[in-house]
Amino acid sequence: MRRMLRFLGFTLLGLVGLAALLGALLGYLVYSPEPELPQLSGTVAKGAMEAGGLQRTYRSYLPRDLPKGAPLVIVMHGSGENSASSRIETGYGFERLADKHGFAVVYPDSYTFDWNDCSTIGEFSANGRPVDDVGFLGALVDKLAAETGIDPGRVFATGISAGGSMSIRLALEAPARYRAVAAVAASVPAPENFKCQPAGPGPSVMIMNGTKDPLVPFNGGEINLLGMFYKGGNVKPSPEAGQYFADLNKLSGAPETVKTPGADGISAEHTRWRNGGKTEVELVTIHGGGHGIPQPYRRLPRLLGPSASEPNGPELIWAFFQRQSQ
């Protein structure tokens, strides 16, 4: 009996130790310290509206003394996240830029775990009907234009991961609504995983992806985490996604490529398709980067791959948008 109790005691201690070890490992992989909240001129406000028969929510940031007719940047979060985490995920980078350059920022919330993007795989329904995120975001732009005076003709959209995938859908199905979009850690779904209906030539498009992204493979293939979590179907290789939008926007000819040095063994390569007009397509390859937006304010969770402090992703995106806002 004593031997049995001793055995059970050692077994219990072993299980407790294993659980503690696994917990410590998980914390090591997913922990990421929050960036310091910067000094901002304006305030962040929560908002809600009805769209498509659903109650939708968002957070908006307006710099102090924002003039009428200012641009609007929509920033969309990743899978399972929300507008609050989107601010943290981007290191408050767009709010910093909004203060400096005079534009409004809005962080919408998805209704389900994911945005209803162009992929066929995912949970995109509510009450038995597909969630109309394209319609919601368009209605949100109209609401903010009426309430704040932003210029509905200078609206830009960006997002990370699932938010980047939703940016791609906006470029394809609502091209007249958005002046430019930027998709980060996302790609165009492969043909068997593609459900969108492109409305013809669209806005300028930036795609920003890391070559060591463990979730959305830079060279194409299945979206998954560790080969077993969160499977999202196949996507095109990032260079093919850039070429897809170049062809859609009738930007013929070979692209130009510029490389910029970085830090910690991570660098950026810019591939640009242009025909002399305003519309352009740019692929920003973060060589050695993981699944997220490069920035100096926040380190990626280790589970998502190497974290790039350079280049400054929000600054690159705003510079791209600014070229289209004239």
C-alpha positions in Angstrom: 0.0 0.0 0.0 2.8 2.4 0.9 4.5 1.6 -2.4 1.3 2.3 -4.3 0.9 5.6 -2.5 4.5 6.5 -3.1 4.1 5.6 -6.8 1.0 7.7 -7.1 2.7 10.6 -5.3 5.6 10.6 -7.7 3.3 10.2 -10.7 1.3 13.2 -9.5 4.4 15.3 -9.0 5.6 14.3 -12.4 2.4 15.4 -14.0 2.4 18.7 -12.2 6.0 19.3 -13.2 5.1 18.4 -16.9 2.1 20.7 -16.8 4.3 23.5 -15.4 6.9 22.9 -18.1 4.4 22.9 -20.9 2.8 26.1 -19.4 6.2 27.8 -19.3 6.9 26.7 -22.9 3.6 28.0 -24.1 4.2 31.3 -22.3 7.6 31.5 -23.9 6.1 31.0 -27.4 3.1 33.3 -27.1 4.1 36.0 -24.7 4.7 39.4 -26.2 5.1 42.5 -24.1 2.6 45.3 -24.9 4.1 48.4 -26.5 4.1 51.6 -24.4 1.1 53.8 -25.2 2.4 56.9 -26.9 1.4 60.4 -26.2 -1.4 61.1 -28.6 -3.2 64.3 -29.4 -6.7 62.8 -29.9 -8.8 60.1 -28.2 -9.9 56.6 -29.1 -13.7 56.1 -29.1 -15.8 53.0 -29.2 -18.7 52.9 -31.8 -21.5 50.6 -32.9 -23.8 50.3 -35.8 -26.2 47.9 -37.5 -25.1 46.5 -40.8 -26.6 43.5 -42.7 -29.0 42.9 -39.8 -26.1 42.5 -37.4 -24.8 44.7 -34.6 -21.2 45.7 -35.5 -18.6 47.4 -33.4 -15.4 49.4 -33.9 -12.9 51.8 -32.4 -11.9 55.1 -34.1 -9.0 57.5 -33.5 -9.3 61.1 -34.6 -6.3 63.4 -34.0 -7.0 66.7 -32.4 -8.1 69.5 -34.8 -8.4 67.0 -37.7 -9.5 69.1 -40.7 -12.6 68.2 -42.7 -11.8 66.2 -45.8 -9.0 64.2 -44.1 -8.1 60.7 -45.3 -9.3 57.6 -43.5 -7.3 54.5 -42.8 -9.1 51.2 -41.9 -7.0 48.8 -39.9 -8.3 45.2 -39.6 -7.2 42.7 -37.0 -6.2 39.1 -37.4 -8.1 35.9 -36.6 -9.7 35.7 -33.2 -8.6 39.3 -32.3 -10.5 42.6 -32.1 -10.1 46.3 -32.5 -8.4 46.7 -29.1 -5.7 44.1 -29.9 -5.3 45.6 -33.4 -4.0 48.8 -31.9 -1.5 46.8 -29.8 -0.6 44.5 -32.7 0.4 47.5 -34.8 2.3 49.2 -31.9 -0.1 52.2 -32.2 1.8 52.9 -35.3 -1.1 54.2 -37.4 -2.2 56.6 -34.6 1.3 57.9 -34.3 1.3 58.6 -38.1 -2.3 60.0 -37.9 -1.1 62.7 -35.5 1.9 63.5 -37.7 0.1 63.5 -41.1 -3.5 64.4 -40.3 -5.7 61.4 -41.1 -8.4 59.4 -39.2 -8.0 55.7 -38.2 -10.7 53.2 -37.6 -10.3 49.6 -36.2 -13.4 47.6 -37.1 -14.3 44.3 -35.3 -15.1 41.1 -37.3 -18.4 39.4 -36.4 -17.1 35.9 -36.3 -13.6 34.5 -35.5 -12.5 35.6 -38.9 -13.2 38.2 -41.6 -15.3 36.9 -44.5 -12.4 37.1 -47.0 -11.9 35.5 -50.4 -11.1 32.0 -49.1 -13.7 29.2 -49.1 -12.4 27.7 -45.8 -13.4 29.3 -42.6 -16.4 30.2 -40.4 -18.0 33.2 -42.0 -21.7 32.8 -41.2 -24.2 34.2 -38.7 -27.7 33.1 -38.3 -27.3 30.8 -41.3 -26.2 33.6 -43.6 -22.8 34.7 -44.8 -21.5 37.8 -43.0 -21.3 40.7 -45.4 -18.1 42.3 -44.2 -17.7 44.2 -47.5 -21.1 45.8 -46.9 -20.3 46.5 -43.3 -17.0 48.3 -44.0 -18.6 50.4 -46.8 -21.4 51.4 -44.4 -18.8 52.2 -41.8 -17.0 54.6 -44.2 -20.3 56.3 -44.9 -21.1 56.7 -41.2 -17.7 58.2 -40.4 -17.9 60.5 -43.4 -21.2 61.8 -42.1 -20.1 62.1 -38.5 -16.5 63.3 -38.8 -16.2 64.8 -42.3 -13.5 62.5 -43.6 -13.1 62.4 -47.4 -15.0 59.3 -48.7 -12.8 59.6 -51.8 -9.6 59.1 -49.9 -10.2 55.9 -47.9 -7.5 53.2 -47.5 -7.6 49.7 -46.0 -5.0 47.6 -44.4 -4.9 44.6 -42.1 -2.7 41.8 -40.8 -3.3 38.1 -41.4 -7.1 37.6 -41.7 -7.3 41.4 -41.8 -4.9 41.4 -44.7 -7.0 38.8 -46.5 -10.0 41.0 -46.0 -8.1 43.9 -47.5 -7.5 41.8 -50.6 -11.3 41.2 -50.8 -12.0 44.9 -50.6 -9.5 45.6 -53.5 -11.3 42.9 -55.6 -14.9 43.5 -54.9 -15.1 47.2 -53.9 -12.4 48.8 -56.0 -14.2 52.1 -56.4 -14.5 52.6 -52.6 -10.8 52.3 -51.7 -8.0 54.3 -53.1 -5.4 51.7 -52.0 -5.1 48.7 -49.8 -2.2 47.0 -48.0 -2.3 43.3 -47.0 0.2 42.1 -44.4 0.9 38.5 -43.7 -1.7 37.5 -46.3 -1.9 36.3 -49.9 -4.4 35.7 -52.6 -6.1 32.3 -52.2 -5.3 29.6 -54.6 -7.9 28.9 -57.3 -9.5 26.0 -55.5 -9.8 28.2 -52.4 -11.0 31.4 -54.1 -14.6 32.6 -53.9 -14.4 36.3 -54.6 -15.8 38.0 -57.7 -13.4 40.6 -58.9 -15.0 43.8 -60.2 -12.3 44.6 -62.7 -9.2 46.8 -62.4 -8.9 48.0 -58.9 -6.9 50.3 -56.5 -3.2 50.2 -55.8 -2.2 47.2 -53.8 0.7 46.5 -51.4 1.4 43.0 -50.1 3.9 42.7 -47.2 5.0 39.2 -46.3 7.8 37.5 -44.4 9.8 34.7 -45.9 9.8 32.8 -42.5 6.1 33.2 -41.8 5.1 29.9 -40.1 1.4 30.5 -40.7 0.9 32.0 -44.2 3.7 30.4 -46.3 5.6 33.0 -48.4 6.1 30.4 -51.2 2.5 29.4 -51.2 0.6 26.3 -49.9 -1.6 25.7 -47.0 -2.3 28.2 -44.2 -1.7 26.4 -41.0 0.0 26.7 -37.6 2.4 23.9 -36.7 0.8 21.7 -39.4 -2.3 21.0 -37.4 -3.8 24.3 -36.0 -6.0 26.8 -37.8 -6.0 25.4 -41.4 -7.2 28.0 -43.8 -6.7 26.5 -47.3 -4.1 27.1 -49.9 -2.8 30.5 -51.0 -0.6 31.7 -53.9 3.1 32.3 -53.4 3.6 36.0 -52.5 5.3 36.9 -55.8 2.4 35.4 -57.7 -0.1 37.4 -55.6 1.8 40.6 -56.6 1.7 39.5 -60.3 -2.0 38.7 -60.0 -2.8 42.3 -59.0 -0.4 43.7 -61.6 -2.2 41.7 -64.3 -5.6 42.7 -62.9 -4.6 46.4 -63.0 -3.1 46.0 -66.4 0.4 47.0 -65.3 2.4 45.4 -68.0 6.2 45.0 -68.1 8.7 43.7 -65.7 8.6 45.1 -62.2 11.5 47.1 -60.6 13.2 45.8 -57.5 14.9 47.7 -54.7 16.6 46.2 -51.7 17.0 47.9 -48.4 19.1 46.7 -45.4 17.6 45.9 -42.1 18.7 44.7 -38.7 19.3 41.4 -37.0 19.7 39.6 -40.3 16.3 40.8 -41.6 16.0 42.9 -44.7 13.4 44.2 -47.1 13.0 43.9 -50.9 10.5 46.1 -52.7 9.1 44.8 -56.1 7.0 47.4 -57.8 4.8 47.2 -60.9 4.1 50.7 -62.4 3.1 52.1 -65.7 3.6 55.8 -65.1 0.1 56.3 -63.7 -1.1 56.6 -60.1 -2.1 52.9 -59.8 0.7 50.6 -58.6 1.3 47.3 -57.1 4.1 46.6 -54.6 5.3 43.4 -53.0 7.4 44.1 -49.8 9.4 40.9 -49.0 10.6 40.8 -45.5 13.6 38.4 -45.8 13.8 36.5 -42.5 10.6 38.0 -41.1 7.7 36.1 -39.5 3.9 36.4 -39.3 3.2 40.1 -38.5 3.9 43.6 -39.4 7.5 44.8 -39.0 7.8 47.6 -36.5 10.1 49.0 -33.8 7.4 49.1 -31.1 6.4 45.5 -30.4 8.0 42.1 -30.7 6.1 39.2 -32.3 5.2 36.2 -30.2 7.9 33.6 -30.9 5.3 31.2 -32.1 4.8 33.5 -35.1 8.4 33.5 -36.3 11.2 36.1 -36.3 10.3 39.6 -35.3 11.5 42.4 -37.5 12.1 45.8 -36.0 12.9 47.2 -39.5 11.5 48.4 -41.7 8.7 50.3 -40.0 5.7 48.6 -41.5 3.1 51.3 -40.7 5.3 54.0 -42.1 5.8 52.0 -45.3 2.1 51.5 -45.7 1.2 55.1 -45.0 3.9 56.3 -47.5 2.3 54.0 -50.1 -1.2 55.3 -49.3 0.0 58.9 -49.4 1.3 58.4 -53.0 -2.3 57.5 -53.9 -4.0 60.3 -52.0 -3.1 63.2 -54.1 
